[in-house]
Amino acid sequence: MGSLRRNVEEMGFSGLLFDTLFGLILFFNIDSILEINNTFHLIFYVFTILIVVHWWLIFKSADDTYGNEVRNSIVDVVFGLVYIFFIMLVILHTKKFNLFYTTLFLTLLFLVDIVWSVTWKHGGKWKVKDKAKIRIMENDLKTNIKLDVTFFILFMILCFASSMIDQVILIFLIIVTYVAYIYATIKTKIISFNYF
C-alpha cells in the first residue's frame, strides 16, 4: 500500500510543480497590465501572457503523451525549470519593452525544446514495452524537432533584424510568427485542443 501511494505521489509531483509555477507566472504578471500605457506595448505584453498559457498547454500535452516516461524523471524536471526560466525572461523583457531580448529568449526557448526532444528521442530509455506506443512517442518527438527547428530559425532571423525593423512592425511579425507556431502545434497534435 505504501509503495502504491509513493508511486501516485511521484507521478503527481512534476505536474503539480509546473502547474504551480505557471500559475504563479500568470498571477504575478497579469497585474502588470495596469502599469502599461503604450498601446503596442500593452498588446505585445498581453500576447506574451498568451505565450505562457500556450507553453503550459504544451507541458500538459507532454504529460498526456509521454505519461510516466517523463513525469517522474529528474532530467525532465531540470528541463522544465530551464523552460520556466526562459519563459520568465520573455515576460520580464516584454514588460521592459526590450524587443531584442524578448525575441532572443523566445528563440532560446525553442532551442531548449529542441534539446529536450533530441534527448528523449536518442538518449531516453522508454519504460513502456508496447512498440506501437514507442513509435507514436518517437514520431511525436520527430515532429516536435522539425517544428522547433523551423521556428527557432524564424525567431533567430527576427532577433537579428530587431534593431533594423520598426517596433510596431517587429511586434506584428513576432505575433504572426508565434500564431503560426500555435496553429502548427494544434495541427500536428503536439497540443490537444478542442474548440468545444
C-alpha positions in Angstrom: 0.0 0.0 0.0 2.8 2.4 0.9 4.5 1.6 -2.4 1.3 2.4 -4.4 0.9 5.7 -2.5 4.6 6.7 -3.2 4.1 5.9 -7.0 1.0 8.1 -7.1 2.8 10.9 -5.3 5.8 10.7 -7.7 3.5 10.7 -10.7 1.7 13.8 -9.5 4.7 15.8 -8.2 6.1 17.0 -11.6 2.7 18.1 -12.9 1.8 19.8 -9.7 5.2 21.6 -9.6 4.8 23.0 -13.1 1.1 23.8 -12.8 2.0 25.9 -9.7 5.0 27.6 -11.4 2.9 28.5 -14.5 0.1 29.7 -12.3 2.5 31.9 -10.3 4.0 33.4 -13.5 0.5 34.3 -14.7 -0.7 35.6 -11.4 2.3 37.9 -10.8 2.3 39.3 -14.4 -1.3 39.9 -15.1 -1.4 42.8 -12.7 1.5 44.5 -14.7 -1.0 45.2 -17.4 -2.3 48.1 -15.4 1.2 49.7 -15.5 1.5 49.8 -19.3 0.2 52.9 -21.1 1.6 52.4 -24.6 -1.0 50.6 -26.8 1.5 48.5 -28.8 3.4 47.6 -25.6 0.1 46.5 -24.0 -0.9 44.4 -27.0 2.5 42.7 -27.0 2.5 42.2 -23.2 -0.9 40.5 -23.3 0.2 38.4 -26.2 3.3 37.1 -24.3 1.0 36.1 -21.4 -0.9 34.0 -24.0 2.5 32.5 -25.0 2.9 31.4 -21.3 -0.6 29.7 -21.5 0.5 28.0 -24.8 3.6 26.6 -23.2 1.6 25.5 -20.2 -0.7 23.5 -22.7 2.4 22.0 -24.3 3.6 20.8 -20.8 0.2 19.3 -20.2 0.1 17.6 -23.6 3.6 16.2 -23.0 2.3 14.7 -19.7 -0.6 13.2 -21.6 1.5 11.8 -24.4 4.5 10.5 -22.5 2.9 9.9 -19.1 5.2 8.1 -16.7 8.1 8.2 -19.2 8.7 11.9 -18.3 6.6 12.5 -15.2 9.0 11.3 -12.5 12.2 11.9 -14.4 14.8 14.1 -12.8 16.1 15.1 -16.3 12.6 16.2 -17.2 12.2 18.3 -14.1 15.5 20.0 -14.8 14.5 20.7 -18.4 11.1 22.0 -17.0 12.9 24.5 -14.7 15.0 25.7 -17.7 11.8 26.3 -19.7 10.3 28.2 -16.8 13.5 30.3 -16.5 13.3 31.4 -20.2 9.6 32.0 -20.1 10.1 34.3 -17.1 12.8 36.2 -19.0 10.5 36.6 -22.0 7.8 38.1 -19.8 10.3 40.3 -17.9 11.8 41.8 -21.1 8.4 42.2 -22.6 7.4 44.3 -19.5 10.6 46.4 -20.0 9.6 46.6 -23.7 13.0 45.4 -24.8 12.1 43.6 -28.0 15.6 42.3 -28.8 15.9 40.4 -25.5 12.2 39.3 -25.6 12.8 37.8 -29.1 16.2 36.3 -28.0 14.8 34.5 -25.0 11.8 33.3 -27.0 14.3 31.9 -29.6 16.3 30.2 -26.8 13.0 28.6 -25.6 12.8 26.8 -28.9 16.4 25.7 -28.6 15.7 24.2 -25.2 12.7 22.4 -26.7 14.9 21.0 -29.5 17.4 19.7 -26.9 14.6 18.2 -24.8 13.2 16.4 -27.8 16.6 15.1 -29.0 17.5 14.0 -25.5 14.3 11.9 -25.2 14.4 10.6 -28.8 18.0 9.5 -28.7 19.1 9.3 -25.1 15.9 8.4 -23.2 15.1 4.8 -22.2 11.5 4.0 -22.7 9.9 2.2 -19.7 6.9 1.1 -21.8 7.3 -2.1 -23.8 4.5 -1.5 -26.3 6.3 -1.0 -29.6 3.3 0.9 -31.1 3.3 3.3 -28.2 7.1 3.9 -28.5 6.6 4.5 -32.3 3.9 7.1 -31.6 6.1 8.9 -29.0 9.2 8.9 -31.3 7.1 10.2 -34.2 5.8 13.0 -31.9 9.3 13.9 -30.9 10.5 13.9 -34.6 7.6 16.2 -35.5 8.4 18.4 -32.5 12.1 18.7 -33.6 11.1 19.7 -37.1 8.7 22.3 -35.9 11.1 23.7 -33.3 14.0 24.0 -35.8 11.7 25.8 -38.2 10.5 28.4 -35.7 13.9 28.6 -34.0 15.3 29.8 -37.4 12.4 32.2 -37.9 12.7 33.8 -34.5 16.5 34.0 -34.8 16.0 36.0 -38.0 13.6 38.3 -36.2 16.1 38.6 -33.3 18.9 39.7 -35.6 16.6 42.0 -37.6 15.1 43.6 -34.4 17.5 46.6 -34.5 16.7 47.3 -38.2 12.9 47.0 -38.1 10.4 49.5 -36.7 9.0 48.4 -33.3 5.4 48.1 -34.5 6.4 46.0 -37.5 8.6 43.8 -35.3 5.7 43.3 -32.8 3.4 42.4 -35.7 6.0 39.9 -37.1 6.6 38.2 -33.7 2.8 37.8 -33.1 2.1 36.5 -36.6 5.1 34.0 -36.4 4.1 32.8 -33.0 0.4 32.4 -34.0 1.7 30.3 -36.9 3.5 28.2 -34.3 0.3 27.8 -32.2 -1.5 26.7 -35.3 1.2 24.2 -36.2 1.2 22.7 -32.7 -2.6 22.2 -32.9 -2.5 20.9 -36.5 0.3 18.4 -35.7 -1.5 17.5 -32.4 1.5 18.4 -30.3 -1.1 20.0 -28.0 -4.6 18.6 -27.6 -7.0 21.4 -28.2 -10.8 21.3 -28.9 -12.9 24.4 -29.6 -15.7 22.9 -27.6 
